Amino acid sequence: MPRYFGLDLHKRYVHGCEWQVDVQKGRHFRFPNTDAGWATFVEQLRADDEIALEVTGNAFNVHDLLSAYAGKVLLANPLELKRLGAGRHTDRVEAERLAKMLALGMVPAVWVPPREVRDVRCLLQYRDRLVRNRRRYLTQAKSVFQRHGLPIPRKVDPRQWLDREALTPLPQAERVILLSALRQLEAVDIEIQAIEAEIARQVADQPAVQLLTITGVGLITAVTIWAYLGDPSRFRTAKQVTRYAGLDASVHQSGEQDHRGRISRNGCKLLRTTLVEAALAVARHDQGPLGAFFHRKQRQIGHQKAVVALARKLLIVAWRMLLTGQPYRAAKPLLVQRKQRRLLNVAQAAVDWDAVTKALWPEDIKTHRRRKVA
């Protein structure tokens, strides 16, 4: 008879509960969130055991660890668990609820992507943080000139807009702030290029390259759609795809009331933002069915709503392309070849991270561990 375990992960410890079906009661236990603690826990597992845990920062790594010892390991959707909760949030309640739902077959499980897809997702999220930092440094540099009556246009790099003489009338403190922001801007640009090269290297032989046939879709957009959709066959309908990205309309229906408002904005924010940004590029450059769809919707519902509708349509088209393996019907061959050459060039310019490791930690330099203070 299988045993059912629910685990509530924390930084320093893991609270678990084994739901005992015969007595309808949970047996609680706790062990440290360390390698030794996990080794002790997996020693008592059997091949027919089932385990459920909520998706957290390291839940996928724990899933890989437990899958080698237990018969079934499920990762629960935290949003669905929150809707099913009773308002109480404690370690005992969360672990016991997971174990009980697992025994009843009611765990709202999520899809566990392969390791290569997870690695690309991590790189995309890190690149997004770098882009936000770049925007922050750019705003800081522009604000210095703005305070002294030198406004810079919105989409213009201050390094290309002004020359060295423009720094002369600035006070010393403002000049230091400006130069510091520009130095960090230079460093972030280099890191963004390095991360994009690593992404291109990892997806050079993946189905994400096929999405480059869509006019207006670049490397980051194609990789983001591929990485977050994952296995396209896990979606049965186009509505499930749009609901997964949070591009479906929010619905409030009760009795005679049936109100459909803005998009639900559930799911991955990075995927949704990337799709909207890509829709703006597709609307400007595509002359195929996607471009025609945008211009038709623009006349009907206005520009902003048409962009969101195009983002939803773009996601559906990309999903069907990944599902069938067919390229975009209105693809421009010369443009696609240019994109593929750029992808190979970017991939070949990937950083040698082993050399970076040796540069940061030379072998001839002794490292000293900090002594523990009693």
C-alpha positions as CSV (number, residue, x, y, z in Angstrom):
1,M,0.0,0.0,0.0
2,P,1.5,3.4,-1.0
3,R,2.3,6.0,1.6
4,Y,1.4,9.7,1.0
5,F,3.7,12.5,2.1
6,G,3.2,16.2,2.0
7,L,6.3,18.4,2.4
8,D,6.4,22.1,3.3
9,L,9.8,23.5,2.4
10,H,11.6,26.3,4.2
11,K,15.1,27.7,4.2
12,R,16.4,25.9,7.2
13,Y,14.0,23.0,7.7
14,V,11.4,20.9,6.0
15,H,8.1,20.0,7.7
16,G,6.5,16.8,6.5
17,C,3.3,14.9,7.1
18,E,2.5,11.3,6.2
19,W,-1.3,10.9,5.7
20,Q,-2.3,7.6,7.3
21,V,-5.3,6.4,5.3
22,D,-6.4,3.7,7.6
23,V,-6.9,6.0,10.6
24,Q,-7.5,9.2,8.6
25,K,-4.8,11.0,10.6
26,G,-1.5,12.7,9.7
27,R,1.9,11.8,11.2
28,H,4.1,15.0,11.3
29,F,7.8,15.1,11.3
30,R,10.6,17.6,10.6
31,F,14.2,17.4,9.3
32,P,16.8,20.0,8.4
33,N,17.0,21.3,4.9
34,T,20.5,20.1,4.3
35,D,22.1,17.3,2.3
36,A,22.4,15.1,5.4
37,G,18.7,15.8,6.3
38,W,17.5,14.9,2.8
39,A,19.7,11.8,2.8
40,T,18.1,10.6,6.0
41,F,14.6,11.2,4.6
42,V,15.1,9.4,1.3
43,E,16.5,6.3,3.0
44,Q,13.1,5.5,4.4
45,L,11.2,5.9,1.1
46,R,9.8,3.0,-0.9
47,A,9.2,2.6,-4.6
48,D,5.4,3.0,-4.3
49,D,5.5,6.1,-2.1
50,E,3.9,9.3,-3.3
51,I,5.1,12.8,-2.4
52,A,3.6,16.3,-2.9
53,L,5.2,19.6,-2.3
54,E,4.4,23.2,-3.2
55,V,6.4,25.0,-5.9
56,T,9.1,27.1,-4.3
57,G,12.5,28.4,-5.3
58,N,14.3,25.0,-5.2
59,A,11.2,22.7,-5.7
60,F,12.4,21.4,-9.1
61,N,15.8,20.3,-7.6
62,V,13.9,18.6,-4.8
63,H,11.7,16.9,-7.4
64,D,14.7,15.5,-9.2
65,L,16.2,14.2,-5.9
66,L,13.0,12.5,-4.7
67,S,12.0,11.1,-8.1
68,A,14.9,8.6,-7.9
69,Y,13.5,7.1,-4.6
70,A,9.7,7.6,-4.7
71,G,7.1,6.3,-7.2
72,K,5.4,9.6,-7.8
73,V,6.5,13.2,-7.0
74,L,4.0,16.0,-7.7
75,L,4.6,19.8,-7.5
76,A,1.5,21.7,-6.4
77,N,0.4,25.0,-7.9
78,P,0.6,27.5,-5.1
79,L,-2.2,29.7,-6.5
80,E,-4.6,26.8,-6.7
81,L,-3.7,25.7,-3.2
82,K,-4.4,29.3,-1.9
83,R,-7.9,29.2,-3.5
84,L,-8.5,25.8,-1.8
85,G,-7.2,26.9,1.6
86,A,-9.3,27.6,4.6
87,G,-7.5,30.8,5.7
88,R,-5.1,29.1,8.1
89,H,-1.4,29.0,7.1
90,T,0.9,27.0,9.3
91,D,3.5,24.3,8.6
92,R,1.3,21.6,9.9
93,V,-1.8,22.7,8.0
94,E,0.1,23.1,4.7
95,A,1.9,19.7,4.9
96,E,-1.2,17.8,6.1
97,R,-3.4,19.3,3.4
98,L,-0.9,18.3,0.7
99,A,-0.7,14.8,2.0
100,K,-4.5,14.4,2.3
101,M,-5.1,15.9,-1.2
102,L,-2.5,13.5,-2.6
103,A,-4.2,10.5,-1.1
104,L,-7.5,11.7,-2.6
105,G,-5.9,12.4,-6.0
106,M,-6.8,16.1,-5.9
107,V,-3.3,17.8,-6.0
108,P,-3.3,20.7,-8.6
109,A,0.0,19.6,-10.1
110,V,2.2,21.6,-12.4
111,W,4.3,20.5,-15.3
112,V,8.0,19.9,-14.4
113,P,10.2,21.1,-17.3
114,P,13.4,19.3,-18.3
115,R,16.7,20.5,-17.0
116,E,17.7,22.3,-20.3
117,V,14.4,24.2,-20.3
118,R,14.9,25.2,-16.6
119,D,18.4,26.4,-17.4
120,V,17.1,28.6,-20.2
121,R,14.3,30.0,-17.9
122,C,16.9,30.9,-15.3
123,L,19.0,32.8,-17.9
124,L,15.9,34.6,-19.2
125,Q,14.9,35.7,-15.7
126,Y,18.5,36.9,-15.0
127,R,18.6,38.8,-18.3
128,D,15.3,40.5,-17.4
129,R,16.8,41.7,-14.1
130,L,19.9,43.0,-16.0
131,V,17.6,44.9,-18.4
132,R,15.7,46.4,-15.5
133,N,19.0,47.5,-13.9
134,R,20.1,49.0,-17.2
135,R,16.9,51.0,-17.4
136,R,17.5,52.2,-13.8
137,Y,21.1,53.4,-14.6
138,L,19.9,55.1,-17.8
139,T,17.1,56.9,-15.9
140,Q,19.7,58.0,-13.3
141,A,22.0,59.5,-15.9
142,K,19.2,61.3,-17.7
143,S,17.8,62.7,-14.5
144,V,21.2,64.5,-13.8
145,F,20.9,66.4,-17.1
146,Q,17.2,66.9,-16.5
147,R,17.9,68.7,-13.2
148,H,20.3,71.1,-15.1
149,G,18.1,72.0,-18.0
150,L,19.5,69.5,-20.5
151,P,16.5,67.2,-21.3
152,I,17.4,64.1,-23.3
153,P,14.8,62.4,-25.6
154,R,13.2,59.2,-24.2
155,K,14.8,56.6,-26.4
156,V,18.2,58.2,-26.8
157,D,21.4,57.0,-25.1
158,P,23.0,59.9,-23.2
159,R,26.5,58.7,-24.2
160,Q,25.6,59.3,-27.9
161,W,23.5,62.5,-27.3
162,L,26.0,64.6,-25.4
163,D,29.8,65.2,-25.7
164,R,32.5,65.7,-23.0
165,E,32.0,69.5,-23.0
166,A,28.4,69.0,-21.6
167,L,29.9,67.7,-18.4
168,T,31.8,70.9,-17.6
169,P,28.9,73.0,-16.2
170,L,27.8,70.2,-13.9
171,P,28.7,70.4,-10.2
172,Q,31.2,67.9,-8.9
173,A,28.7,65.7,-7.1
174,E,26.4,65.5,-10.1
175,R,29.3,64.7,-12.4
176,V,30.4,61.9,-10.1
177,I,26.8,60.5,-10.0
178,L,26.5,60.7,-13.8
179,L,29.9,59.0,-14.5
180,S,29.1,56.3,-12.0
181,A,25.7,55.6,-13.6
182,L,27.4,55.5,-17.1
183,R,30.1,53.1,-15.9
184,Q,27.5,50.7,-14.5
185,L,25.5,51.1,-17.7
186,E,28.6,50.0,-19.7
187,A,29.1,47.0,-17.4
188,V,25.4,45.9,-17.6
189,D,25.5,46.1,-21.4
190,I,28.5,43.7,-21.5
191,E,26.7,41.3,-19.2
192,I,23.5,41.4,-21.2
193,Q,25.4,40.5,-24.3
194,A,27.2,37.6,-22.5
195,I,23.9,36.2,-21.2
196,E,22.2,36.5,-24.6
197,A,25.2,34.7,-26.2
198,E,24.8,31.9,-23.7
199,I,21.1,31.6,-24.4
200,A,21.8,31.5,-28.1
201,R,24.3,28.7,-27.6
202,Q,21.9,26.6,-25.6
203,V,19.0,26.9,-28.0
204,A,20.8,26.7,-31.3
205,D,19.5,23.2,-31.9
206,Q,16.1,23.6,-30.1
207,P,12.6,24.1,-31.7
208,A,12.8,27.8,-30.5
209,V,14.7,28.6,-33.7
210,Q,11.6,27.8,-35.7
211,L,9.8,30.7,-34.2
212,L,12.3,33.1,-35.8
213,T,10.4,32.7,-39.0
214,I,7.7,35.0,-37.7
215,T,8.4,38.5,-38.8
216,G,9.1,40.8,-35.9
217,V,10.1,38.0,-33.5
218,G,13.7,38.0,-32.3
219,L,15.9,35.6,-30.4
220,I,14.7,36.5,-26.9
221,T,11.0,36.5,-27.8
222,A,11.3,33.1,-29.5
223,V,13.3,31.5,-26.7
224,T,10.9,32.9,-24.0
225,I,7.8,31.5,-25.8
226,W,9.5,28.1,-26.2
227,A,10.9,27.9,-22.7
228,Y,7.7,28.8,-20.9
229,L,5.3,26.8,-23.1
230,G,7.6,23.8,-22.8
231,D,6.0,20.7,-24.2
232,P,3.3,22.0,-26.6
233,S,1.3,18.8,-26.4
234,R,0.4,19.4,-22.8
235,F,-2.2,22.0,-23.9
236,R,-5.3,20.6,-25.6
237,T,-6.8,23.9,-26.8
238,A,-5.8,27.4,-27.6
239,K,-7.8,28.7,-24.7
240,Q,-5.6,26.8,-22.3
241,V,-2.5,28.4,-23.8
242,T,-3.8,31.9,-23.5
243,R,-5.0,31.2,-19.9
244,Y,-1.6,29.9,-19.1
245,A,0.0,33.2,-20.1
246,G,-2.7,35.3,-18.5
247,L,-3.9,36.8,-21.8
248,D,-7.4,35.4,-21.4
249,A,-10.3,37.8,-20.5
250,S,-11.3,37.9,-16.8
251,V,-14.9,36.7,-16.3
252,H,-17.4,37.4,-13.6
253,Q,-20.6,35.4,-14.1
254,S,-23.4,35.0,-11.6
255,G,-27.0,34.6,-12.4
256,E,-27.9,37.0,-15.2
257,Q,-24.7,38.9,-14.8
258,D,-21.9,38.0,-17.3
259,H,-19.1,40.6,-17.2
260,R,-15.9,40.1,-19.2
261,G,-13.2,42.6,-18.5
262,R,-9.5,43.0,-18.9
263,I,-7.0,40.1,-19.2
264,S,-6.6,38.0,-16.1
265,R,-2.8,38.5,-15.9
266,N,-2.3,35.1,-14.4
267,G,0.8,33.0,-15.1
268,C,4.3,34.2,-16.0
269,K,4.7,38.0,-16.2
270,L,7.9,37.7,-18.2
271,L,6.1,35.7,-20.9
272,R,3.2,38.1,-21.1
273,T,5.4,41.2,-21.2
274,T,7.6,39.7,-23.9
275,L,4.5,38.8,-26.0
276,V,3.1,42.3,-25.8
277,E,6.5,43.8,-26.8
278,A,6.8,41.4,-29.6
279,A,3.3,42.3,-30.8
280,L,4.3,45.9,-31.2
281,A,7.2,44.8,-33.5
282,V,4.9,42.3,-35.4
283,A,2.3,45.0,-36.0
284,R,4.9,47.3,-37.6
285,H,6.8,44.8,-39.8
286,D,4.6,41.8,-40.6
287,Q,2.6,41.8,-43.8
288,G,1.1,38.4,-43.4
289,P,-2.0,37.2,-41.5
290,L,-0.7,38.5,-38.1
291,G,-0.2,42.0,-39.5
292,A,-3.6,41.9,-41.2
293,F,-5.2,40.7,-37.9
294,F,-3.8,43.7,-36.1
295,H,-4.9,46.3,-38.5
296,R,-8.4,44.8,-38.6
297,K,-8.6,44.7,-34.7
298,Q,-7.2,48.3,-34.6
299,R,-10.1,49.6,-36.5
300,Q,-12.5,47.7,-34.4
301,I,-11.3,48.2,-30.8
302,G,-8.4,50.7,-30.9
303,H,-4.6,50.5,-30.8
304,Q,-3.9,49.3,-27.2
305,K,-6.6,46.5,-27.1
306,A,-5.5,45.5,-30.6
307,V,-1.9,45.0,-29.4
308,V,-3.0,42.7,-26.6
309,A,-5.2,40.8,-29.0
310,L,-2.2,40.4,-31.3
311,A,-0.1,39.2,-28.4
312,R,-2.7,36.5,-27.7
313,K,-2.9,35.6,-31.4
314,L,0.9,35.5,-31.6
315,L,1.1,33.1,-28.7
316,I,-1.5,30.8,-30.3
317,V,0.4,30.8,-33.7
318,A,3.7,30.0,-31.9
319,W,2.0,27.2,-30.0
320,R,0.7,25.6,-33.2
321,M,4.1,26.0,-34.9
322,L,5.8,24.2,-32.0
323,L,3.1,21.6,-32.1
324,T,3.1,20.9,-35.8
325,G,6.8,21.7,-36.6
326,Q,5.7,24.0,-39.5
327,P,7.2,27.5,-40.1
328,Y,5.3,30.7,-40.3
329,R,3.3,30.8,-43.6
330,A,4.1,34.4,-44.4
331,A,7.8,34.1,-43.5
332,K,10.3,36.3,-45.4
333,P,13.2,33.9,-46.5
334,L,15.9,36.6,-46.6
335,L,14.9,37.9,-43.2
336,V,14.8,34.4,-41.7
337,Q,18.3,33.7,-43.1
338,R,19.6,36.9,-41.6
339,K,18.1,36.0,-38.2
340,Q,19.7,32.5,-38.3
341,R,23.1,33.9,-39.2
342,R,22.9,36.4,-36.4
343,L,21.9,33.5,-34.0
344,L,25.0,31.6,-35.0
345,N,27.2,34.6,-34.7
346,V,25.9,35.4,-31.2
347,A,26.2,31.7,-30.2
348,Q,29.8,31.6,-31.4
349,A,30.6,34.7,-29.3
350,A,29.6,33.0,-26.1
351,V,31.8,33.6,-23.1
352,D,34.2,30.9,-21.9
353,W,32.9,30.7,-18.4
354,D,35.6,28.3,-17.3
355,A,38.1,31.1,-18.1
356,V,36.0,33.5,-16.1
357,T,36.1,31.1,-13.1
358,K,39.8,30.9,-13.3
359,A,40.1,34.7,-13.5
360,L,38.0,35.2,-10.4
361,W,39.6,32.4,-8.4
362,P,43.2,32.0,-9.5
363,E,44.8,28.7,-8.5
364,D,47.9,30.5,-7.1
365,I,45.9,32.5,-4.6
366,K,45.0,30.9,-1.3
367,T,41.5,31.4,0.0
368,H,40.9,31.8,3.7
369,R,37.7,30.6,5.3
370,R,36.1,32.8,7.9
371,R,36.4,31.5,11.4
372,K,33.2,30.7,13.2
373,V,32.6,33.0,16.1
374,A,31.7,31.0,19.1
